[in-house]
């Protein structure tokens, strides 16, 4: 029985190590969202776009909303991937 217990303990250690590594990778991967990256990379463009008027402003806001929706979708896929592990 002792040999079986040792094997089961080793198996549990391996599972715990795997889980800890996955959580570490997940935290690193999700520390900065795609939305945050988009906002950071486009901050200067967003400032310049404040001067837009009329149709140009509407077009810019629509494009920005579309890109943010894409970023949110990537974040959701990323989260789903890590949750599935």
C-alpha positions, 0 to 999 in steps of 0.5 A, spaced: 500 500 500 505 504 501 508 504 494 501 506 491 500 512 496 507 514 494 505 514 486 498 517 488 502 523 491 507 524 485 501 524 481 498 529 485 504 533 485 505 533 478 497 535 477 499 541 482 505 543 478 501 543 472 495 547 475 500 552 478 504 553 471 497 554 467 495 559 472 502 563 472 501 563 464 494 565 465 496 571 469 501 573 465 497 573 459 491 576 461 495 582 465 494 587 459 488 586 455 487 587 448 482 593 450 488 596 454 493 595 448 488 598 443 487 604 448 494 605 449 497 605 442 491 609 440 492 615 445 495 620 441 490 618 435 484 619 440 487 626 442 487 628 435 481 625 433 477 630 438 478 635 433 474 632 428 467 634 426 460 631 423 461 625 418 468 624 420 467 624 427 462 619 426 466 615 422 472 615 427 467 613 433 464 607 429 471 605 427 474 605 434 467 602 437 469 596 431 476 595 433 474 595 441 469 590 440 474 586 436 479 587 442 474 585 447 472 579 443 480 577 443 480 578 450 474 573 451 477 568 447 483 568 451 479 567 457 476 562 454 482 558 452 485 559 459 479 557 463 478 550 458 485 548 461 
